Amino acid sequence: MSDLFDLPFEDEPPVPEAASPQPLAPSTRRVFTVTELTVRVRDLLEEQFFEIWVEGELSNCKVWNTGHLYFSLKDSSSQLRGFMFRSSLRYLKFKPGDGLRVIARGKLSVYEPKGEYQFVCEHLEPHGLGARQLAFDQLKKRLQQEGLFDAARKRPLPALPRKIGIVTSLDGAAIRDIIKVLRRRYANVHLVISPARVQGEDAAPEIARSLRQIARVPGVDVVIVGRGGGSLEDLWAFNEESVARAIARVPVPVISAVGHETDVTIADFVADVRAPTPSAAAELVVAAKMEFSTRIDRLRDRLGAGARGHLQRLSRRIHVAAGRPAFAGFPTRLAMRGRHAAELSHVLARLMRAGIAVRERRCQQLDRQLGTFDLGRRLEGIRTRLVGADGRLNAAARRRQHRAGAQLGHVAGRLDALNPLAVLGRGYAVAWNEDKSRVLRDVSSVTRGDIVKVTLANGELDCEVRSTAESIPWTPRTQR
């Protein structure tokens, strides 16, 4: 096959050899720019090789900080540069690496800035080995190297958990089987269910999120995570790294119950205990009530038998010791000593009560004496005296105010009686000379024709004297 770049873009019609040569018309040259030529080549490549499958060995694999994968596909004599976008890379079930033989699907294109043709990969799958199996082996090896499968980190299950967490689907048979077994074996157990999808593309993130949520619930003693049986694709969510690490971060023991007994997942290796089925997980986490009752009864019987045997041995020793000659009359002496001890105890108790009573009276006396120096009580007495003094002061101020008011009224009345304006208000008038510099008290002080000003209660009059007459002087009645 000839190289693509050696093919002409425009073919001229062939000239027959037998034809006689004719003069050629001047032809116009078509000149391409580099960009135009590169775009033309890119369009031809993408049109002819828009979806192809290429087999080769990966080399120079590197994921840049942009998230895109750059690699080379090579065989014994050639190599092809390629790259995969981040959006396609995240759907791969395995991690591409150097030396891995793969089959790639994509298209050919041209990288215009450098004029290089490259393979735009849309899908990768291992050659001869399934992608899921390869991803399973890679993840298992990596987590095992990190120590997530070590037996030292496995925790024992609690003997009788009070609160059990369950992470599974609410629509599956697994949750019904677990509840059925737990209800039969331990009816009053507290269940905390965190639902999650257990199948599909979004199942792994939901399972990891449910594990994180149930780990934050206080009082959970053990967690069961799993689902019923299915194909490898159905169970693949439990082979994801996010689920494995979420199981490892749960602070309480975790039981993995995924699929049937023959199904093995990454979650089984990370969990503290693997159960072949969800029903078996429920049986593992809670022992039968009858087993606990039987064990308690057996321990109680053993404890009672041991106590009775110990009492019998002590009783035999006492009986043997009492039968010896050295202990003759010992019970009587012991009884007398007991009586004497009882009398001494009675006397001691009476003396103690008397001493306590004396000390209580002394304590009460000291408390009363101390109460006289109590600042709170003294302040309360001062506050009481201040309140009494304040009441007396207010009463005295009110009496003083009342007397002053009465005296002020009396003086005001007298002042009002002496007020000349009050006299004018009763019909009297005051006569002044013309310039109001002198009050007229005698008719001899004016002559006919003088101007006299007369002040009334309301207003003033200007009067002219026409005549004068002396009046009869007023004398009190007592002198008449």
Order of alpha helices (4+ residues) and beta strands (2+ residues): alpha-beta-beta-beta-alpha-beta-beta-alpha-beta-alpha-beta-alpha-beta-alpha-beta-alpha-beta-alpha-alpha-alpha-alpha-alpha-beta-beta-beta
